[in-house]
Amino acid sequence: MNWHNFKRDYLVTFWSPFPAVIAAGILSAYYFGLTGTFWAVTGEFTRWGGHLLQLFGQHPENWGYFKVIHLEGTPLDRVDGMMIIGMFAGCLSAALWANNVKLRLPQHRIRIVQAVAGGIIAGFGARLAMGCNLAAFFTGIPQFSLHAWFFALATAAGSWFGARFTLLPIFRVPVKLQKVNAAQALTQNPQQAARRFRLGMLIFASFALWGLSRAMDAPKLGLAVLFGLGFGLLIERAQICFTSAFRDLWLTGRTQMAKAIVAGMAVSAIGIFSYVQLGVAPKIMWAGPNAVIGGLLFGFGIVLAGGCETGWMYRAVEGQVHYWWVGLGNIIGATLLAAGWDDIAPTVATNYAKVNLLQVFGPMGGLIATYAMLGAALLAILWWEKRFFARKGLTMSIVEEKA
């Protein structure tokens, strides 16, 4: 395969979601083993909100929530901070390779309201549950934390309500149709595409070299940048968005992304299990009402906003302004939760146990229980898919041909 074909097939063309999500699961397992933490983003975004408050003379470092997640240093001093910087660089590199960067403004003011309000609700819910679609779901379940299962089920329910809510007439934006004489072929400026590809390569190489050099004196921080680059490439090139996985279930019956996520968690679980047996401690959170309430709010919020934590990141760097507002809403919502944490924590979270399935059922029992529940989740997805299309009087073959 020559360079031209490699570039076209692997750097410019979108990747299939299924293998990409599985790759993300494998990568997240190695990330856990080498850094001792899980792939997560909203905790760091909450810290960014705390730093903004510090700039305005406030002292959020004294709040109970920031004592739990730690506000010391800057993003450059934290594994999560370096990983997210790497993720943004990976997303931007991938978008530039494909010439997929273009400023796109929201088409109606209601979309901005949705973005901010949904982002605030999702950010608040994610931090109430101590994790988003990553830490309390995709990487939380393979950590064998019971709270992640509570969050996952509640997120599914919340996304169902969100899907129904966004069908209300208020969210139906008028579409202006323009008469044309003939279809116009899509065009692309070859010189612009070439310049952007080179810029994407420069950004990718620069951050890769920065990560490698940083790893010489601070291995975990340098590795975090490199893993972040990998995560960013995966989510942008494969357009991995957990919102679509939930929303598509309820609105269109399409289950490709949902099944891919289950498969990704399955491959991640065995890798994390291996590291746990080698002595790396899993991240276990409170299995209390916070996980359920947080999941309901998060599921509703991401559908209202139109994007989850990974989804808004790659879409924002592609130039979709709507998702800049979603990201801002996420940080606001997470910071609001941190501000009120001390008042609600004992009631909904800290008085409840942190349940580790590997301790409850034993190492092998916990692993088997996790795979059994993942299998049940897959069967539920398949059942819903069959039921949805049977109700619509369609067959999957017809739907797949149309897709």
C-alpha positions as CSV (number, residue, x, y, z in Angstrom):
1,M,0.0,0.0,0.0
2,N,1.5,3.4,-1.0
3,W,1.3,6.5,1.0
4,H,-1.6,8.0,-1.0
5,N,-3.8,5.0,-0.4
6,F,-2.8,4.8,3.3
7,K,-3.6,8.5,3.8
8,R,-7.0,8.2,2.0
9,D,-8.1,4.9,3.7
10,Y,-6.8,5.6,7.3
11,L,-6.3,9.3,7.8
12,V,-9.0,11.0,5.7
13,T,-11.8,8.5,5.6
14,F,-14.0,8.1,8.7
15,W,-13.3,4.9,10.6
16,S,-15.8,2.2,11.4
17,P,-17.2,2.8,15.0
18,F,-17.2,-0.8,16.1
19,P,-13.4,-1.6,15.9
20,A,-12.7,2.0,17.0
21,V,-14.7,1.6,20.2
22,I,-13.0,-1.7,20.9
23,A,-9.6,-0.1,20.4
24,A,-10.7,2.6,22.8
25,G,-11.5,-0.1,25.3
26,I,-8.1,-1.7,24.9
27,L,-6.4,1.6,25.1
28,S,-8.3,2.6,28.3
29,A,-7.2,-0.6,29.9
30,Y,-3.5,0.1,29.2
31,Y,-4.0,3.7,30.3
32,F,-5.3,2.4,33.7
33,G,-2.5,0.0,34.1
34,L,0.3,2.5,33.3
35,T,-1.1,5.6,35.0
36,G,-3.2,4.1,37.8
37,T,-6.3,6.1,36.8
38,F,-9.2,5.8,34.3
39,W,-10.0,7.5,31.1
40,A,-12.2,10.4,32.3
41,V,-12.8,14.0,31.5
42,T,-15.5,15.8,33.6
43,G,-13.4,15.6,36.8
44,E,-10.7,17.7,35.1
45,F,-13.3,20.1,33.5
46,T,-14.7,20.6,37.1
47,R,-11.2,21.5,38.2
48,W,-11.0,24.0,35.3
49,G,-14.2,25.6,36.7
50,G,-12.4,25.8,40.1
51,H,-9.4,27.5,38.6
52,L,-11.7,30.1,36.9
53,L,-13.2,30.8,40.3
54,Q,-9.8,31.2,41.8
55,L,-9.0,33.8,39.1
56,F,-11.9,35.8,40.4
57,G,-10.7,35.7,44.0
58,Q,-12.7,32.7,45.2
59,H,-11.4,29.8,47.2
60,P,-13.0,26.6,45.8
61,E,-10.0,24.6,47.0
62,N,-11.7,24.7,50.4
63,W,-14.9,23.1,49.1
64,G,-15.4,19.4,50.1
65,Y,-15.8,18.3,46.5
66,F,-12.4,19.7,45.5
67,K,-10.8,18.0,48.5
68,V,-12.2,14.7,47.0
69,I,-11.0,15.2,43.4
70,H,-8.1,17.5,44.3
71,L,-7.5,21.0,42.8
72,E,-3.7,21.2,43.4
73,G,-1.5,22.5,40.7
74,T,-2.5,23.2,37.1
75,P,-3.7,21.0,34.3
76,L,0.0,20.6,33.3
77,D,0.7,19.0,36.7
78,R,-2.1,16.5,36.6
79,V,-2.5,13.2,34.6
80,D,-6.1,14.1,33.7
81,G,-5.2,17.5,32.6
82,M,-2.4,16.3,30.3
83,M,-4.6,13.6,28.9
84,I,-7.3,16.1,28.0
85,I,-4.8,18.4,26.4
86,G,-3.6,15.4,24.4
87,M,-7.2,14.5,23.5
88,F,-7.9,18.0,22.1
89,A,-4.7,17.8,20.1
90,G,-5.6,14.4,18.8
91,C,-9.1,15.5,17.8
92,L,-7.7,18.6,16.0
93,S,-5.0,16.6,14.2
94,A,-7.6,14.1,12.9
95,A,-10.0,16.8,11.8
96,L,-7.3,18.6,9.9
97,W,-6.1,15.5,8.2
98,A,-9.6,15.0,6.8
99,N,-10.1,18.8,6.1
100,N,-13.1,18.5,8.4
101,V,-12.6,21.9,10.2
102,K,-15.2,24.5,9.3
103,L,-16.9,27.2,11.4
104,R,-20.5,26.2,11.7
105,L,-22.9,28.4,13.6
106,P,-26.1,27.3,15.3
107,Q,-29.1,27.7,12.9
108,H,-31.5,29.0,15.6
109,R,-31.3,30.5,19.1
110,I,-33.2,27.6,20.6
111,R,-30.2,25.4,19.7
112,I,-28.0,27.6,21.9
113,V,-30.5,27.3,24.7
114,Q,-30.4,23.5,24.3
115,A,-26.7,23.4,24.2
116,V,-26.2,25.5,27.4
117,A,-29.1,24.0,29.4
118,G,-28.3,20.5,28.3
119,G,-24.6,20.9,29.1
120,I,-25.3,22.3,32.6
121,I,-27.7,19.4,33.4
122,A,-25.3,16.8,32.0
123,G,-22.3,18.4,33.8
124,F,-24.2,18.5,37.1
125,G,-25.4,15.0,36.8
126,A,-22.0,13.6,35.7
127,R,-20.2,15.1,38.7
128,L,-23.0,14.1,41.1
129,A,-22.4,10.5,40.0
130,M,-18.6,11.0,40.1
131,G,-18.2,10.3,36.4
132,C,-19.7,10.9,33.0
133,N,-20.1,8.5,30.0
134,L,-16.5,7.5,30.6
135,A,-15.6,7.3,34.3
136,A,-19.1,6.2,35.4
137,F,-19.9,4.0,32.4
138,F,-17.4,3.0,29.7
139,T,-14.4,2.9,32.0
140,G,-16.4,2.6,35.2
141,I,-18.1,-0.7,34.5
142,P,-14.7,-2.4,33.6
143,Q,-13.4,-1.1,36.9
144,F,-16.0,-3.4,38.6
145,S,-17.7,-0.6,40.5
146,L,-21.4,-1.2,41.2
147,H,-22.1,2.5,41.0
148,A,-21.3,2.4,37.3
149,W,-24.1,-0.1,36.6
150,F,-26.6,2.2,38.5
151,F,-25.4,5.1,36.5
152,A,-25.6,3.2,33.1
153,L,-29.2,2.1,33.7
154,A,-30.3,5.5,34.9
155,T,-28.5,7.2,31.9
156,A,-30.5,4.9,29.6
157,A,-33.7,6.0,31.3
158,G,-32.8,9.7,31.3
159,S,-31.9,9.6,27.6
160,W,-35.3,8.1,26.8
161,F,-37.0,11.1,28.6
162,G,-34.6,13.4,26.8
163,A,-35.4,11.9,23.4
164,R,-39.1,12.4,24.0
165,F,-38.6,15.9,25.4
166,T,-36.6,17.1,22.3
167,L,-39.5,16.0,20.1
168,L,-41.7,18.8,21.5
169,P,-42.8,21.5,19.0
170,I,-40.6,24.1,20.7
171,F,-37.5,22.4,19.4
172,R,-38.6,22.1,15.8
173,V,-36.6,24.7,13.9
174,P,-38.2,25.9,10.6
175,V,-36.2,24.7,7.6
176,K,-35.9,26.9,4.6
177,L,-36.0,25.1,1.3
178,Q,-34.2,26.6,-1.7
179,K,-35.1,25.6,-5.2
180,V,-32.3,24.5,-7.5
181,N,-32.1,23.4,-11.1
182,A,-29.7,20.6,-10.5
183,A,-27.8,18.8,-7.8
184,Q,-24.4,20.4,-7.1
185,A,-21.4,18.2,-6.6
186,L,-19.4,18.6,-3.4
187,T,-16.2,20.4,-4.0
188,Q,-13.0,20.7,-2.1
189,N,-10.0,23.1,-2.4
190,P,-7.0,20.7,-2.9
191,Q,-4.5,23.3,-1.8
192,Q,-6.4,24.0,1.4
193,A,-6.8,20.3,2.1
194,A,-3.1,19.8,1.7
195,R,-2.2,22.7,3.9
196,R,-4.5,21.5,6.6
197,F,-3.2,18.0,6.4
198,R,0.4,19.2,6.9
199,L,-0.8,21.4,9.9
200,G,-2.5,18.3,11.4
201,M,0.7,16.3,11.0
202,L,2.7,19.1,12.6
203,I,0.3,19.3,15.6
204,F,0.3,15.5,16.0
205,A,4.1,15.2,15.8
206,S,4.6,18.2,18.2
207,F,2.4,16.8,20.9
208,A,3.8,13.3,20.4
209,L,7.4,14.6,20.9
210,W,6.2,16.7,23.8
211,G,4.7,13.6,25.4
212,L,7.8,11.6,24.9
213,S,10.1,14.3,26.3
214,R,7.8,14.9,29.3
215,A,7.9,11.1,30.0
216,M,11.6,11.3,30.5
217,D,11.2,13.2,33.8
218,A,7.5,12.6,34.6
219,P,6.5,9.2,33.0
220,K,2.8,9.4,33.9
221,L,2.3,12.9,32.6
222,G,4.1,12.1,29.4
223,L,2.1,8.9,28.9
224,A,-1.1,10.8,29.6
225,V,-0.4,13.1,26.6
226,L,0.3,10.2,24.3
227,F,-2.8,8.3,25.4
228,G,-4.8,11.5,25.0
229,L,-3.6,11.8,21.4
230,G,-4.8,8.2,20.8
231,F,-8.2,8.8,22.4
232,G,-8.6,12.0,20.5
233,L,-7.8,10.3,17.1
234,L,-10.3,7.5,17.9
235,I,-13.3,9.6,18.9
236,E,-12.9,12.1,16.0
237,R,-12.1,9.7,13.1
238,A,-14.8,7.2,14.2
239,Q,-17.2,10.0,15.5
240,I,-17.7,8.2,18.8
241,C,-20.6,9.8,20.7
242,F,-22.4,8.1,23.5
243,T,-25.3,10.4,23.1
244,S,-26.0,8.9,19.7
245,A,-25.8,5.4,21.1
246,F,-28.6,6.1,23.6
247,R,-30.7,8.5,21.5
248,D,-30.6,6.2,18.4
249,L,-31.9,3.3,20.4
250,W,-35.1,5.2,21.2
251,L,-35.7,7.3,18.1
252,T,-34.4,5.2,15.2
253,G,-33.8,1.7,16.6
254,R,-30.2,1.7,15.3
255,T,-28.0,-0.1,17.7
256,Q,-24.5,-0.2,16.1
257,M,-22.9,2.2,18.5
258,A,-24.6,0.7,21.6
259,K,-23.4,-2.8,20.7
260,A,-19.9,-1.4,20.0
261,I,-19.8,0.2,23.5
262,V,-20.7,-3.1,25.1
263,A,-18.0,-4.9,23.1
264,G,-15.5,-2.2,24.1
265,M,-16.3,-2.6,27.8
266,A,-16.0,-6.4,27.5
267,V,-12.4,-6.2,26.1
268,S,-11.5,-3.5,28.6
269,A,-12.7,-5.5,31.6
270,I,-10.3,-8.4,31.1
271,G,-7.4,-6.0,30.7
272,I,-8.3,-4.0,33.8
273,F,-8.9,-7.3,35.7
274,S,-5.4,-8.4,34.9
275,Y,-3.9,-5.1,36.2
276,V,-6.0,-5.3,39.4
277,Q,-4.6,-8.8,40.0
278,L,-1.1,-7.3,39.6
279,G,-1.9,-4.8,42.4
280,V,-3.3,-1.7,40.6
281,A,-6.3,-0.5,42.6
282,P,-9.5,0.0,40.7
283,K,-11.5,3.3,41.1
284,I,-14.6,2.4,43.1
285,M,-17.3,5.1,43.9
286,W,-20.3,5.3,46.1
287,A,-23.2,3.1,45.0
288,G,-25.8,5.5,46.3
289,P,-28.7,7.7,45.0
290,N,-26.1,10.0,43.5
291,A,-25.3,7.5,40.8
292,V,-29.0,7.1,39.9
293,I,-30.0,10.7,40.1
294,G,-26.8,11.7,38.3
295,G,-27.4,9.2,35.6
296,L,-31.0,10.4,35.0
297,L,-29.8,14.0,34.8
298,F,-26.8,13.1,32.6
299,G,-28.9,11.0,30.2
300,F,-31.5,13.7,29.8
301,G,-28.9,16.5,29.5
302,I,-26.7,14.9,26.8
303,V,-29.7,14.3,24.6
304,L,-31.0,17.8,25.1
305,A,-27.6,19.3,24.4
306,G,-27.0,16.9,21.5
307,G,-23.6,15.6,22.7
308,C,-21.9,13.9,25.5
309,E,-18.4,14.6,27.0
310,T,-16.5,12.9,24.2
311,G,-19.0,14.1,21.5
312,W,-18.8,17.8,22.3
313,M,-15.0,17.7,22.4
314,Y,-14.3,16.5,18.9
315,R,-17.2,18.4,17.4
316,A,-16.0,21.6,19.0
317,V,-12.6,21.4,17.4
318,E,-14.2,20.7,14.1
319,G,-15.7,24.2,14.3
320,Q,-19.3,23.4,15.4
321,V,-20.0,26.4,17.6
322,H,-23.0,24.7,19.1
323,Y,-20.7,22.4,21.0
324,W,-18.6,25.3,22.3
325,W,-21.8,26.2,24.2
326,V,-22.2,22.5,25.3
327,G,-18.7,22.5,26.7
328,L,-19.3,25.8,28.6
329,G,-22.5,24.4,30.0
330,N,-20.7,21.2,31.2
331,I,-18.1,23.2,33.1
332,I,-20.8,25.4,34.7
333,G,-22.9,22.5,35.7
334,A,-20.0,20.5,37.1
335,T,-18.9,23.6,39.1
336,L,-22.4,24.2,40.5
337,L,-22.4,20.6,41.7
338,A,-19.1,21.1,43.4
339,A,-20.4,24.3,45.1
340,G,-23.4,22.4,46.6
341,W,-21.7,19.1,47.3
342,D,-21.1,19.6,51.0
343,D,-24.9,20.1,51.6
344,I,-26.0,17.0,49.7
345,A,-23.1,14.5,49.9
346,P,-24.0,12.7,53.1
347,T,-27.6,12.2,51.9
348,V,-27.0,10.9,48.4
349,A,-23.4,9.7,48.3
350,T,-20.8,9.5,51.1
351,N,-23.0,7.6,53.6
352,Y,-23.3,4.8,51.1
353,A,-20.8,2.0,50.4
354,K,-18.3,1.9,47.6
355,V,-19.1,-1.6,46.2
356,N,-16.3,-3.4,44.4
357,L,-17.7,-6.5,42.6
358,L,-14.4,-8.2,42.8
359,Q,-14.6,-8.0,46.6
360,V,-18.3,-9.0,46.8
361,F,-18.1,-12.0,44.6
362,G,-14.3,-12.7,44.7
363,P,-11.9,-12.0,41.8
364,M,-13.3,-14.6,39.3
365,G,-16.9,-14.2,40.6
366,G,-16.7,-10.5,40.0
367,L,-15.3,-10.9,36.5
368,I,-18.0,-13.5,35.6
369,A,-20.7,-11.3,37.1
370,T,-19.5,-8.3,35.0
371,Y,-19.5,-10.4,31.8
372,A,-22.9,-11.8,32.7
373,M,-24.4,-8.3,33.1
374,L,-22.7,-7.1,29.9
375,G,-24.2,-10.1,28.1
376,A,-27.6,-9.2,29.5
377,A,-27.1,-5.7,28.3
378,L,-26.3,-6.9,24.8
379,L,-29.4,-9.2,24.8
380,A,-31.6,-6.3,25.9
381,I,-30.2,-4.1,23.1
382,L,-30.9,-6.9,20.5
383,W,-34.4,-7.4,22.0
384,W,-35.2,-3.7,21.7
385,E,-33.9,-3.6,18.2
386,K,-36.1,-6.5,17.1
387,R,-39.1,-5.0,18.9
388,F,-38.6,-1.5,17.5
389,F,-38.5,-2.6,13.9
390,A,-41.3,-5.2,14.3
391,R,-43.5,-2.4,15.6
392,K,-42.5,-0.3,12.6
393,G,-43.2,-3.1,10.2
394,L,-39.6,-3.0,9.0
395,T,-36.8,-5.5,8.8
396,M,-33.2,-4.8,9.7
397,S,-32.0,-5.6,6.2
398,I,-34.1,-2.8,4.8
399,V,-33.0,-0.3,7.4
400,E,-29.3,-1.2,6.9
401,E,-29.7,-0.7,3.1
402,K,-31.2,2.7,3.7
403,A,-28.5,3.6,6.2
